[in-house]
Amino acid sequence: MKKYLILLLITGCTIATFAQPKDFKTELYIGAKGGMTFSKVRFYPNVVESFEQGKTGGIMFRLISEPHIGFQVEVNYTQKGWKEDSIGYSRQLNYISVPVMTHVNIGNKAFRFTLNLGPEVAYMFSEEEKFTYPAATSTDEPAYRTYIGKPTDTQLDFLFTAGIGMEYHMKHGGAFSLEGRAYYSLPNLFDPDKYPYKVSQSNGAQVTFAYMFQFNRRKKAGK
């Protein structure tokens, strides 16, 4: 994953060096987004998992102060977690997250490709365990996990996130956006001193659809 993130960063820096038009006008956007998340937790020693599917949604603010480059801030509700089909267990983690990202775009006024890249801070306000098979809660079961029935140890999460998308900008100032985004958490969900897992970091992806409105669009002469 690190190789892909480095490649995205290099691509963004390259686009930022493009020639700048003399009549560029700062663009300000506000919008709303929603979509799906697909998440796992990287455990070491390894735990066999499948993706836990969740929801995400929130509001976004974007300032483009230079041609092809600016920044984007969001406040989102995001569901993460992981699922273990072999023992019929899953856990959903509910966060309020705030990504602060560099925004890069390439294209014409109507159709653009976008790159959003940067850090994110998130606060977990609740979590929920789900059991398909009651046997997963028994300590006598060979596949029993020591974290079952116990809360995570880290509520505050720090992440690195990167997304690639496409946008269509309409003449009246509105814009539709479709984006795929990946994230990687730095803190461990479970304290390595309390559990046999030295690593327990969240990672995953999300796909979102957004509508934005440019509220400082340039008006045509005579209107």
C-alpha atoms as one frame of an Amber mdcrd trajectory, in Angstrom:
protein
   0.000   0.000   0.000   2.886   2.397   0.741   4.066   2.160  -2.881   0.638
   3.222  -4.145   0.481   6.166  -1.735   3.927   7.366  -2.840   2.827   7.091
  -6.469  -0.288   9.160  -5.738   1.800  11.836  -4.020   4.213  12.065  -6.960
   1.274  12.329  -9.366  -0.243  15.156  -7.337   3.022  17.105  -7.226   3.448
  16.705 -10.974  -0.023  18.045 -11.705   0.577  21.003  -9.388   3.435  22.190
 -11.606   1.216  22.673 -14.679   1.086  26.113 -16.295  -1.268  28.499 -14.498
  -3.819  30.578 -16.388  -3.658  34.315 -15.731  -7.404  34.734 -15.182  -7.748
  32.032 -12.515 -10.383  32.788  -9.864 -10.464  31.134  -6.442 -13.162  28.445
  -6.197 -15.116  27.816  -2.986 -17.321  24.736  -2.599 -19.537  23.265   0.095
 -21.247  19.914  -0.271 -22.605  16.677   1.157 -21.435  13.113   0.559 -22.480
   9.556   1.301 -21.419   6.029   0.472 -20.124   2.666   1.634 -17.052   1.554
   3.583 -15.177  -1.757   3.405 -12.817  -2.309   6.314 -10.554  -4.803   8.047
  -8.053  -4.770  10.905  -4.446  -5.797  10.315  -3.730  -8.214  13.178  -0.356
  -9.704  13.992  -0.348 -12.625  14.643  -2.700 -12.934  11.704  -6.474 -13.323
  12.096  -8.481 -14.646   9.131 -10.972 -11.917   8.204 -13.311 -10.653   5.521
 -14.367  -7.064   4.890 -16.921  -5.498   7.202 -19.298  -3.338   5.176 -20.542
  -0.072   6.623 -21.802   3.395   5.787 -20.288   6.847   5.655 -21.651  10.341
   5.121 -20.921  13.943   5.949 -20.257  17.484   4.811 -17.269  18.843   2.894
 -15.624  22.200   2.255 -13.156  22.836  -0.565 -10.983  25.844  -1.390  -9.060
  25.889  -4.677  -6.721  28.865  -4.416  -4.331  27.965  -7.256  -4.951  26.341
 -10.645  -5.404  22.586 -10.148  -4.606  22.616  -6.419  -6.239  23.518  -3.092
  -7.380  21.856   0.105 -10.457  19.986   1.309 -11.839  19.517   4.835 -14.637
  17.121   5.764 -16.650  16.130   8.837 -17.946  12.582   8.422 -19.758   9.806
  10.221 -17.922   6.590   9.320 -18.513   2.923  10.164 -15.464   0.649  10.292
 -14.649  -2.731  11.793 -13.876  -6.278  10.809 -15.574  -9.649  10.312 -14.483
 -13.224  11.054 -16.727 -15.625   9.165 -15.047 -18.750  10.562 -16.362 -18.050
  14.080 -19.410 -15.972  13.125 -18.121 -12.772  14.695 -17.978  -9.133  13.627
 -17.437  -5.770  15.273 -18.671  -2.394  14.049 -16.814   0.757  15.095 -18.584
   4.112  14.733 -16.476   7.244  14.228 -16.721  10.963  13.695 -13.800  11.723
  11.390 -12.164  14.912  10.110  -9.825  14.530   7.103  -7.739  17.566   6.088
  -6.446  16.901   2.593  -4.564  18.442  -0.278  -6.870  18.553  -3.306  -5.481
  18.228  -6.834  -7.507  18.203 -10.052  -6.842  17.929 -13.763  -9.244  18.509
 -16.627 -11.459  21.186 -18.105 -14.112  23.306 -16.415 -16.819  20.661 -16.805
 -15.054  17.314 -16.310 -12.171  16.763 -13.888 -10.125  13.943 -12.397  -9.282
  14.503  -8.733  -6.787  13.422  -6.108  -7.327  14.004  -2.374  -4.450  13.166
  -0.060  -3.689  13.872   3.591  -4.060  13.079   7.313  -7.269  12.361   9.174
  -8.252  12.337  12.840 -11.238  10.313  14.060 -13.033   9.745  17.368 -14.825
   6.452  18.048 -18.018   7.159  20.006 -19.497   3.639  20.007 -18.848   0.033
  19.013 -21.001  -3.067  18.635 -20.228  -6.787  18.511 -22.352  -9.193  16.475
 -22.463 -12.986  16.810 -23.770 -15.362  14.162 -22.884 -18.401  16.271 -23.201
 -18.127  20.077 -20.237 -20.513  20.438 -17.900 -17.638  19.576 -18.523 -16.210
  23.056 -17.331 -19.364  24.829 -13.779 -19.337  26.190 -13.718 -23.126  25.764
 -13.834 -22.806  21.977 -10.408 -23.230  20.256 -11.103 -20.251  17.975 -12.110
 -17.916  20.817 -10.486 -14.476  20.562  -9.279 -12.784  23.721 -10.795  -9.450
  22.649 -14.353 -10.807  22.339 -16.629  -9.110  24.855 -14.050  -6.433  25.669
 -13.943  -2.824  24.393 -11.165  -1.513  22.189  -8.408   0.446  23.929  -8.100
   3.341  21.475 -10.920   5.799  20.810  -8.808   8.447  19.086  -7.554   7.397
  15.664  -4.977   8.998  13.386  -5.013   7.956   9.736  -3.472   8.602   6.361
  -6.004   8.724   3.536  -5.841   9.018  -0.251  -8.592   9.081  -2.844  -9.000
   9.221  -6.618 -12.200  10.395  -8.254 -13.963  12.159 -11.083 -16.278  15.159
 -11.127 -18.774  16.800 -13.439 -19.274  20.562 -12.986 -22.483  22.133 -14.253
 -22.978  25.673 -15.509 -25.160  26.769 -12.595 -22.381  26.050 -10.077 -23.280
  22.541  -8.904 -20.962  19.552  -9.239 -21.290  15.779  -8.859 -18.353  13.738
  -7.588 -17.596  10.007  -7.462 -14.549   8.956  -5.430 -12.764   5.842  -4.237
 -10.618   6.308  -1.151  -8.233   4.135   0.891  -7.099   4.731   4.479  -4.599
   3.318   6.922  -4.682   3.838  10.715  -1.581   4.310  12.861  -2.721   3.413
  16.434  -3.511  -0.124  17.563  -7.102  -0.856  18.522  -5.960  -3.225  21.281
  -3.117  -2.626  23.720  -0.215  -5.020  22.856   0.620  -5.264  26.558  -2.848
  -6.664  27.344  -3.453  -8.881  24.312  -1.349 -11.337  22.260  -1.656  -9.102
  19.183   1.339  -6.848  18.584  -0.481  -5.062  15.755  -4.211  -4.271  15.394
  -4.521  -1.385  12.937  -7.605  -0.497  10.902  -7.392  -0.236   7.136  -9.838
  -0.272   4.282 -11.558   1.645   1.522 -14.690   3.633   0.817 -16.694   4.625
  -2.232 -18.677   7.857  -2.024 -20.926  10.042  -4.125 -21.112  13.780  -3.422
 -22.913  16.896  -4.534 -21.120  20.240  -4.177 -22.113  23.805  -4.864 -19.693
  26.576  -5.808 -20.939  29.656  -4.015 -18.475  32.157  -5.507 -18.844  31.241
  -9.180 -18.075  33.916 -11.718 -21.131  35.552 -13.248 -21.276  36.369 -16.917
 -21.286  40.001 -17.984 -24.742  41.571 -18.086 -26.247  39.163 -15.543
